């Protein structure tokens, strides 16, 4: 099967790590609810329910229109301009955060009242 080019998706970009780049670097509260992967460059950011919403901020700032879930067992893609979910190609491994990494995470950084801080 031949890979076809899909705008906003790179079949060569590996994930930037196993957690939200900005949260782990000290930008914002330092924890996330779920993780999202930029399908174009591999940047891992926190979801829009997370306090800092780094994945969407990355997409807007860098003009990268497609993200993919980085949660175990999830393989959906989301195109921000159209607000549509879709199935896409397999990206370079790993496909998700490590299953033993908690969600919300990372361990030790999530406040006891975390539910009060998420966006709904």
C-alpha positions as CSV (number, residue, x, y, z in Angstrom):
1,X,0.0,0.0,0.0
2,X,1.4,3.4,-1.0
3,X,1.3,6.2,1.6
4,X,-0.4,9.3,0.2
5,X,0.4,12.8,1.4
6,X,-2.2,14.2,3.8
7,X,-1.7,17.9,4.6
8,X,-0.8,18.4,8.3
9,X,0.5,14.8,8.7
10,X,4.1,13.7,8.6
11,X,4.8,10.0,8.5
12,X,8.4,10.7,9.7
13,X,7.8,12.8,12.9
14,X,8.4,10.9,16.1
15,X,6.7,12.1,19.3
16,X,8.6,14.7,21.3
17,X,8.4,12.7,24.5
18,X,5.8,10.9,26.7
19,X,4.3,14.0,28.3
20,X,3.3,17.6,27.6
21,X,6.4,19.4,26.6
22,X,5.3,22.7,28.1
23,X,3.9,21.3,31.3
24,X,7.1,19.4,32.0
25,X,9.2,22.4,31.3
26,X,7.3,24.5,33.8
27,X,5.0,26.5,31.5
28,X,1.6,26.5,33.3
29,X,0.3,24.3,36.1
30,X,2.5,21.3,35.1
31,X,-0.1,18.6,34.7
32,X,-2.6,17.4,32.1
33,X,-5.8,15.4,31.8
34,X,-5.0,13.8,28.4
35,X,-2.3,14.1,25.8
36,X,-2.4,15.0,22.1
37,X,0.3,14.6,19.5
38,X,0.8,17.0,16.6
39,X,0.5,14.9,13.5
40,X,2.9,17.2,11.6
41,X,5.9,17.6,14.0
42,X,5.3,15.1,16.9
43,X,4.9,17.8,19.6
44,X,3.2,16.3,22.6
45,X,0.8,18.7,24.4
46,X,-2.1,18.6,26.8
47,X,-5.7,18.5,25.7
48,X,-8.2,21.3,25.7
49,X,-9.8,19.9,29.0
50,X,-6.4,20.3,30.7
51,X,-5.7,23.6,32.5
52,X,-3.1,25.0,30.0
53,X,-4.4,23.6,26.7
54,X,-0.9,23.4,25.2
55,X,-1.7,21.1,22.2
56,X,-4.2,23.6,20.7
57,X,-1.9,26.5,21.5
58,X,0.9,24.7,19.6
59,X,-1.4,24.1,16.6
60,X,-2.4,27.7,16.4
61,X,1.1,29.1,17.0
62,X,2.8,26.8,14.5
63,X,0.0,26.5,11.9
64,X,-0.1,22.7,12.4
65,X,-3.8,21.8,11.7
66,X,-4.0,18.1,12.7
67,X,-3.6,16.4,16.1
68,X,-3.9,12.8,17.1
69,X,-4.8,11.3,20.5
70,X,-1.7,10.2,22.5
71,X,-3.7,8.1,24.9
72,X,-3.5,4.3,25.1
73,X,-6.1,2.6,22.9
74,X,-7.0,5.7,21.0
75,X,-6.0,6.3,17.4
76,X,-8.3,9.1,16.2
77,X,-7.1,12.3,14.4
78,X,-8.7,15.7,14.7
79,X,-8.5,18.5,12.2
80,X,-8.7,21.9,14.0
81,X,-9.8,24.1,11.1
82,X,-12.8,21.8,10.2
83,X,-13.4,20.5,13.8
84,X,-13.7,17.0,12.4
85,X,-12.4,13.7,13.7
86,X,-11.1,11.1,11.3
87,X,-9.0,7.9,10.9
88,X,-5.5,8.5,9.6
89,X,-2.3,6.6,8.9
90,X,-0.1,5.0,11.5
91,X,2.5,7.5,12.8
92,X,6.0,6.6,14.1
93,X,6.1,4.8,17.5
94,X,5.3,5.2,20.3
95,X,1.6,5.5,19.5
96,X,0.6,6.7,23.0
97,X,1.9,7.7,26.4
98,X,3.2,4.7,28.4
99,X,0.1,2.8,29.8
100,X,1.6,2.9,33.3
101,X,1.8,6.7,33.2
102,X,-1.3,7.9,35.0
103,X,-4.0,10.2,33.5
104,X,-4.3,12.8,34.7
105,X,-0.5,13.1,35.0
106,X,2.3,13.2,35.6
107,X,2.3,11.3,38.9
108,X,3.0,13.6,41.8
109,X,2.0,16.9,40.0
110,X,-1.7,16.5,39.8
111,X,-3.6,18.4,42.6
112,X,-6.1,16.6,44.7
113,X,-8.8,18.9,43.4
114,X,-7.9,18.5,39.8
115,X,-11.5,18.1,38.7
116,X,-12.0,21.7,39.7
117,X,-9.3,22.9,37.3
118,X,-10.3,21.2,34.0
119,X,-12.1,22.9,31.1
120,X,-15.4,21.3,30.2
